Amino acid sequence: MCGIVGYIGDKDAYPILIKGLKRLEYRGYDSAGVALLSNNRINVYKKQGKVANLEDHATDKDTSGNVGIGHTRWATHGAPNDVNAHPHYSESENIALIHNGIIENYDSIKQELINKGYSFKSDTDTEVLCFLIDDIQKNTGVNIGESVRLALHHVVGAYALVVMSKDDPGTLIAARKSSPLVVGLGKDGDYYLASDATPIVEYTKKVVYLDDEEIAVVRPGEELKIYGIDDIEKTPYIQELELHLEELEKGGYDHFMLKEIHEQPRSIRDCFRGRLNTDSGWVSLGGIKEYENKIANADRIIMVACGTSWHAALVGEYLFEDLARINVEVEYASEFRYRNPIITENDVVIAISQSGETADTLAALELAKSKGATILGICNVVGSSISRVTDAGSYTHAGPEIGVASTKAFTAQVTVLTLMALALAHKKGTLSETKFRTLLSELEAIPEKVQKVLDENDKIEFISGQYKDATNALYLGRGNSFPVALEGALKLKEISYIHAEGYPAAEMKHGPIALIDEEMPVFVIATKGTSYEKVVSNIQEVKARKGKIIAIVTEGDTQVAELADHVIEIPETDEHLVPLLATIPLQLLSYHIAVMRGCNVDQPRNLAKSVTVE
């Protein structure tokens, strides 16, 4: 989950590293640091807290040098403090290393090194790896690249790392296993390294994504060399970035999260652009076209995901089962892989992840693959690990999502799942042609309807002000609005630190109703549909206990308006598509409440955007 950046060439490295770390700060902001090679010395500067703290710390320091590495940390081993911050020195200070991931057997390696007389300064697994590389080099006399390769043979766990050596000042060594790492090929023969492409796009569009157990040797002015951990040289596969620099800026908004909420009319439209045609009456996802028969005839579909993506998968379950009549199971990736699941070659496993790097989801895919299942992916990041390990899949085309709390990624994932469900339903004949074309038209109209909800921002902000001091909240929904309730509660928890829980509306009577009093806000998705009357009854039950009702209703509804303390209207749409609209006001409510509470909405405490550790 940490952010890695590196540079080697003829430019000043420090400004490139700092700018890169700021772009990667959404991956972790417990501490930040840089290592710069200058005058035959590696200067390491690091500081607890955000990159701005590091900048202040380094103001009067020697930040010269054309070779450097930088790191922004999400703490795993060791508390977030100056000592545990990366980069880490070897004991001799000849080597500096940055690392994302977890070295699971670091303790046994550490004990071996302690027995040899080494003394450690930090509590991190990363420092142990740095010492191990240095020890191998001392005892074998091999170069830094070979020392890294040999050291990684002793490592159990996940890593993306970059190593620099005082004895080989014209070289950076990078390696990865189960954590992302990308190499950018500069126009002037220089090289850029990073956890993802966001720090690189400003300088080059040509990148190489490292695969598991690959080691890259980068020297300015020379061709990129890539080796497997088995020392077999590989041919780099150079790709062209589609990312644009302006997508990484706030664009006049106060926060990335607010910008990304307001981007959803565009991101949803981009998601289905070229994939549906209402005039001709077709929907097609080119990425999975080859596997449509397999999916349609599968014994079952298993969707694996974490967090917000898991909520999107739950919406997908409703869509696939109702529209295409295919059996679907939704699993937390972290639980799925450890409970010895029954998987056969007749199953299809769909992994859903914004980053395409979620460690638990990747591990679940590897398990499913080993059992012979067809594995598909839905993710947002081109070149990500999930997109490369799966048999096929679909990109969401939502564009970069910098805010840690996911917003536009959720609606984009739901859009792709809707397209898949419609394609399969049409293929299987489980929908009439009239209903199929109606749903296509309704989906095409969603971006405009999302904009109508966004236009209600001022009203939503006012309602937020009424509940900013709440300590608990309930979110209720039925059918495919239940996952929306879960997602709404998650957003409030993530960024405002208010305890919130989502429930199926009918389940409220089985426990949560005991919590309801005049201080408890209850957010209810109460749109017109098959469960509408039941939800109205649930609202009555809350009202009888003096709970505060904030209802998301279909435009023009008067029945719920008479019961609720506040209503937020959304345009009428087919109930299969309600999640794409109902989630928007819940995102805005969470955002405004968090801002009013003085919270950092883009970088909430203890969280990071891309969860690349288990």
N, C-alpha and C positions, 0 to 999 in steps of 0.2 A: 504494500500500500504506500510505501515511501516513494518519493520522487527522485529520480537520478538524472543528472545532466553532466555532459563532458564536452570538452573542446580541445582540439589540437590543430595548430596551423600557424599562420603568421600574424593573426590579429591578437589584440589584448583579450585574454581569456576571461578576466574577471567580470566585465560588463555583460558578456554573453551568458556567463553562469548565473549572475544575479537575475537577469531578465528571464532566463529559463526557469529558475527556481520559483519566481513569482507566478509563472504560467503553470507550474506543477504543484503549487501550494495546496490545491484542492486534494492532492493525494496524501497530505499529512502536514501538520503545522505545529508539531510538538517542539521541534528544534530545526535548525538549518546550519549548514556549514559548507566551506569550500577548501580545497587544497590547490595550491598554485606552485608550479615549478619555476624557480627563478634563481639565477646565480648559484647553480649546483646545490640548491636547497629546496625542500618541499615545505612551504609555509601553510600551516593549517589554521583556519579561523572558524570557530563554531560557537553557536549561542542557543540557549534555550529560547523557545518561542518562535515567532514568525520571522520571515526573511528580513523584514524591516529591522528587527533587533540585530541580526547579523550585519546588515549594512552599517548600523550605528557603531557596532563593535569594531568593524574593519576600517572605519573612517581614517584613522591615523596610522594604519598598518601598511606594509609593503604588499601591494596587490598586483605587482607587475608579473609578467609571464605570459607565454603563448600556449602553455599547456595547463589545463586545470580540470578539476572535477568538483561537482557540487551535489548537495543532498538536502532534501527536506523530509523530515522523519515523522512517521506515525509509530509510536513506541510499541515494541513487543517485549524484547528482553532488556530489562533495565528501565528505570524511571526516566521521564523526559527531563533531562538536565544537561548542563554544558559538557560534562564528562562523557555521557553516553551518546551525545550527538555525533553524527558522522561529518567528515571522514575520520577514519581511524588510522593511526600510524602503526607500523611495525615497531618492535622494541628499539631497533636501531634507527628508526625514523628514515630509513632508506625507501620505504614503501608506504603509500597511502591508498586506502580502499574505501569505496562506498558500496552499499549493499541494500537490496530490497528482498525480503523473504525471511525465512527462518531456517537456520542450521539446526536440525533436530538433535544431532549427536555432538553438539558443540561442547557439552560438559565433559565427555570422555576425552575429546581432543585436548581440551583445556588442561585436564589433569595430566595427560602425557607431556604437554609442554611445560607445565609447572614442575614436573619431575626432572625436566631437563634444565631447570633453573630460570625459566622465564617468569616475569612478574607482570601482571595485568593491572590496568588502571580503571577499566570500565566494567560494567556488568553485562556487556553485549556479546552476542554470538559473533558479531561482525569482527570485533577485535581479535577473537580467537582465529578466525579464518585468515586475517591479515598476518598474524604471527606464524601461522602454519606455512603460508606461502614463503615468508622470509626464511623460516627454518629449512624448508626444502631447498631453497636457492643456496643457502650457506653450505649445506651438506652435500649438494650435488654439483654445484657450479654451473647449472644450466641457466638459460636466459629467463627473463621474467615471464614470457609467454608460456614456456614449458613448465615453469614453477607453478603457475596458475593451473595448468592442465593437470599436473600430477596431484596438486592439492585437492582438486575437485573430485578425484577418485576416492578420496577419504570422506567426502561430505555426503550426509544423508539430509535431504530436505529440499527447499526451494530457494532459488537465488536468481537475482539479476545483479551483476556487479561490474564495476569498472576499477581497474588498478593502474596506478602510475608508479614509476620507479625512478629514483634519482640516478641510478646506474645506467638507465636506458631512457634518457630524457626525450627522445624523439618518438616514443611509442606509448600508446594506451592499449590496454588489454580489457576486453569486455567479454562477458559470458552470461548465459541464461539457462535456467531450468525452471519451468512453471511460473516464472514472473517475466513480464514483458520487457523487451529492450529493442530499441531501433537505432540504426546507424544512418546518419545523414551524410551524403556525399556532396561536399561543397564545390562551388564552381572553380575555386582557386586551388584545388587539391587539398583543402582542409577537411576536417571531419567533425561531425557533431554526434553526440550520443545522448539518448534520453529514454525515459520510461515510456513515453508516447510521443507523438509527432508535434505536439503543441509548441515546444521550444525550438523546433527545427524549421518549421514552415517559413519563418521570416528569412531564412538564409538559403534554403534549397528545397526543391520539390522531389529530389531523387533520394530514396531511402531503401534500406535493406532491413527487413524484420528478421531478427535471429530466431531460429528454432531451438527447441529444447536440446540441451547438451551441445550447443555450438559455442565456439570461442572465436571472437573477432580480434585481429591484430591490425591496428590502424596506425599508419605512419604518413604524415603529410607529404603529398607529392607522389605517393606510391599507391599501387592498386590495393584495394581492400582484400585482406586474406581472411578466410574463414575455415576453421578446422572443427571437426567433431572431437569430442572428448577422447575418442579412440585414435586421434592424431591423423585422421584421413582428411585431406583438403577437399573443400567443397566449392562449387561455383556460386558466387553471390547472385541472388535473384533481385534485381533492382526494380523497384516499383515507383510510380509517379503519384505523389500526394494529390488528393482532391481537396484538401483542407485550404481555407482561405484565411488570411491574417485577420481580417475584419470580424470574422466569426468568434475570435478570441477576445474581443473587446466588449465593454459594457454598452456601447452604443447609446450613451446618454441616460441610461437607466441607473438608479441608485445601487442596484445589486444585480449580479448575474442571475439570481433566481427570478427576480421580477422580469428581467429581459426574456428569460427562457419560458416563463409562463405566457408572456405576450407573443412569443414566437410560434405558439401552437397552431394558429390558423395556417401559417406557412409550413410548419414541420409536418402536420397531418396531410396537407395537400401534396407535399413533396413525397410523402410516404406512399400515397396511392397514385402519384403521377405516372402515367404509362402502364399502370397495372390494371386499370379498369376503363371500360368504355360504355357509358350508359346508352348511347345511340345504337350501337351494335349489340349491346347486351352481352358483354363478356368481361371476365376477370381472369388475370393470369399473373402468376409469380414465376418469372423465368428461372429464378434460382432453385426452385423445387419442382419444376415442370417434369423433369425426368423421373421424379419419385412420387408423382401424384397417384399412380396406381397402387404403389406400395402403401402409401398412407391411407388411401381409401379402403384397402382390403386388410389393413393391419388388425391383429387381434385386439390391440389397444394402443393408445398413444399415451406416453408418459411425458409430462412437462416438468422439467426440473429448473429451479430458479431460487433466488434469494431476495429477501427484502421487497422493494417495490416491484421488481420483475416477477416475484412470486404472486403478487396481487394481480398483475397483468395476466399471468397464467391461469389464475382462478376465473377471470373473465373469459379467457379462451376456452376453458372447460365448458362453461355454459354455452358458448357459441358453437363449439364443435359438436357437442351432444345434441343440442336443440336443432341446429340447422342441418348438420351433416349426419347425425345419428351414428356417431363414432364414439366408442367408449374411451373416456379420458381420465387419467389419474394425474393429480398435481402433487408434486413432492418438493419439500425443502431439499435442496441439493446436499446440504450438510448432513441430513439424516439419512437420505436415500443411500448414500455410499457406504454407510456403516451398519446397516441393518440386514445385510445379506439378501437383497431383494431378488425376487424371481423375475428374470429377464430372459426372453427367448429371441430367436432370430425373426420371429413374426411380429415383434414389437417395434414401434417407432418412438424414439426418444427425442424430444425437442428441448433444447437448452435455450433459455432466454436470459440475456445479460446486456446491460447498456454498454459496458466497456468491452465485453468479450474476453475479459481476463479474470473473472471471478473464480478464485481458486477452488472452492467447493463445487461449483458448477462444472468446471473443467474435469475435476476428479470423477464426478458422477458420469460424465460423458465417456471418460476412459474406461470406467467399469462397464458401462453399457456396450461400448465397442468390443470389449473383450468377450462379451456374451453373445456377440453376433447381431445385435440390434442395429437397425438403421438409425444413424444419429444426424439430426438436423440442428441448425442454429438460427436464432433471431438475435441480432446484435446491431450496434450502432457504429462501431469503429472498424473501418476497413483495415485489413491486415492483422486483426486481433487474433489471439490464440484460438478462440472458439471458431472463428471463420475459417481457420486453417486446419483444424482437427476434424471438423464435421464432414459428412458426406456431401451435404448441400445445405442451403439455407437462404435467408433473406436479410438484407440490410434494412434498417428502419429509415435511414436518410434523415435523421432528426437534426444533424449537425452537432458540433461540439456542445456538450453539457458540462459547464464548469461548476455551477452550484452543486454542492454536495448532496442536497436533498433533491431527488429526481422529480422532474415535472414533465417536460416535453417528451422525455424518454418513455414514460408510462403510456401516454396517449399514442405515441408512435408504435409501441409494442402492441397495444390493443388494436390499432389500425391494421397492422400486419396480420395479427391473429384473425381479425374479421375477414380480411381478404382471403386468407387460407381457408377459413370455414366456408365462405361463399363459394370458392373454387371447388372445394370438395363436395359441397351440397349439390352444386350444378352438375358435377360429373356423375354423382350417384343418383341424381334425380329425386332427391329428398325434398326439394323445394319446387313449387310450381313455377313456371316461367314468369307469371305475373308477379309473384312474391319476390322472386330473384331480382327482377328488374326494379321493383320498388325499393328493395334494399340497396341496390347499386345507386339509385338516385338519391336515396336518403344519406348514404355514405358520402357521396359527392358534395352534398349540401352541408356537411358537418363543419368544415372550416369557417364558413360564413356564420353559422350558428354559434360556434365558439367565440367568434369576434363579438357577437351580440352579448354573450355572457361577460366578456372582458370589459365591454362598455359600461357594465354595472359596477365597476371597480369602486367608485365613490360610496355607493350604498353599502357594498361589502366592507369597505374600510370602516364605515360608521358602526356597523354591526360588530366588527372586530373589537372596537373600542369598548363595547359593553361587556366583553368577556375576557379582556386581557389579563385580569387579575384572578381568573379561575385557577384552581389547583388541580381539578380533575375534569374530564369530559368524556361523554359517551357518544359514539357514532353508530347509527343503526341503518340497516338497509336489508332488503329482501331480494332474492334472485341474484341477477348479475349486478345489482347495486350493493350487495353485501361486500364484495371485494373493494368497492369504492369506499365503503365505510371503513374498512381496514386501512386503506391507503390514506384516507383523510386523517384518521387517528395517528398513523405513523408520521405524517407530515407535521402535525402539531407537536408530537413528542420530539421529533428530530430537531426542530429549529426554535421552539419556544420553551422546551423543557417542562411543559405541562403534561402531567400524566393523563393519557387518553387511551381508550380501548374501543375497538370496533366489534360489533356483534351482529349476527342475524337478528332482525327486529323481534322475531318471535321468541328468541332465546333470552331476551331481557328478563322475562318472568322467571327464568331458572337461575336466579342469583343476582345479576347486576341491578335489578330494580331496587334492591336493598340499599344501594348507594344514593338513590335519587332523593334530592331535597331541593329547597328553593335556591341553593347555591350552585346546583349542578346543571351546566349547559348540556343539552342533548341535541346533537346534529342528526337530522333524519333525512334520508333520501326518500321523498314521498311523491315521486312522479307518477303520472297516469300509466296504467298497465294492468297486468293480470293480478298483481298483488296489492293494488291500490287500496281497496277497502280494508284489507288486513292491516296495512301500515297505518291507516287512519285510526283503527282500533288501538294499535300500539301507542300512537300519539296520545290518545285519550287516557291510556294507562299511565303514561308519564305525567300528563297534565294533572291527573288526580293526586299525584304525589308532589305537586308543586314544582316539578322540574321545569327548567327554561327550555323551550322548544325553538330551535332554528331549523327551518325546513327548506329543503331544496325541492321545488315544486314545478310542475309544468305550467308554462305561461297561461294565465287566465284562470288558474285554479282559485276557487273561492272557499271551498270546504275546509281545506287545511289552513287557509289564511285566518279563518275564524278561531282556530284552536292554537295556532303557533304565536310565539312572542315576536318572531321575525320570519319572514319568508324571502327566499331568493328565487326568482323565476328563471327557468331555462327554456329555450324554444322547444316546441313539441317536436319529437322525433320518434321513430320506431323504437320500441323498448329494448331491442337488441343493441341499440347504439347509445342508449342513455349514459353508460359509463364515460363515454368520450366528452359529454357535456357536464355531467354532474360533478365530475372531479375538479373542474375549473374553479368554481366558487370555493371549494374546500382548500385548494391550493392558495388562493388569494386570502382567505381567512387566516390560514396558518402564517402566511407571509406577514400580513399586517399586524397580527397579534405579536409575532416575534419582534418585529421592528419596534412596536410600542413598548415592549418589555426590555428593549435595549440589547437584544441578542444579535450575534453575528450570524445572519441568515445564510450567508454563502459558505461559512466555515464553522458549523456548529461544533461544540466541544466534543472531544473524544471520537469524532467520526472522520472518515476519509472516503473519497469518492470511489476508488477502485480497490475492492477488497481482494488483494492478491495473496493473502495468508489465510490459513485455516483457523 
